[in-house]
Amino acid sequence: MYQIRLASGEETVFQSIDELTIGVRSGIVTADALILHKKTGQWLPIARHPHFQIALANARTPGPAAPRPSAPRPAAPTQ
């Protein structure tokens, strides 16, 4: 779980690195954001966090292509 303070000052939570990647990809989470370090209770620059770096790299690579609809099946012959 990642507690993030966005550049706007709004705080939000991402449950996984996949959610964080979506936040980065959509532009909600930028390098100007802060992340809460739970053990110390301090807000730290997210740009230095290793999981932000992973999310940033994942956001730059295209996601899996949407599946193509299958071709229509020919109708069964009727007798």
Residue pairs with C-beta under 8 A, 6 or more apart in sequence:
1 13
1 14
1 15
1 16
2 13
2 14
2 20
2 35
2 51
3 11
3 12
3 13
3 35
3 36
3 38
4 11
4 12
4 13
4 14
4 20
4 23
4 29
4 33
4 34
4 35
4 36
4 46
5 11
5 33
5 34
5 35
5 36
5 43
6 12
6 28
6 29
6 30
6 33
7 30
7 32
7 33
12 23
12 28
14 20
14 23
14 29
17 51
17 54
17 55
17 58
20 29
20 51
20 52
20 55
21 54
21 55
21 58
21 59
23 29
23 55
24 30
24 52
24 55
24 56
24 58
24 59
25 58
25 59
29 46
29 52
29 55
31 45
31 46
31 47
31 52
32 47
33 46
34 43
34 44
34 45
34 46
35 43
35 44
35 45
35 46
35 49
35 52
36 42
36 43
36 44
37 43
37 44
46 52
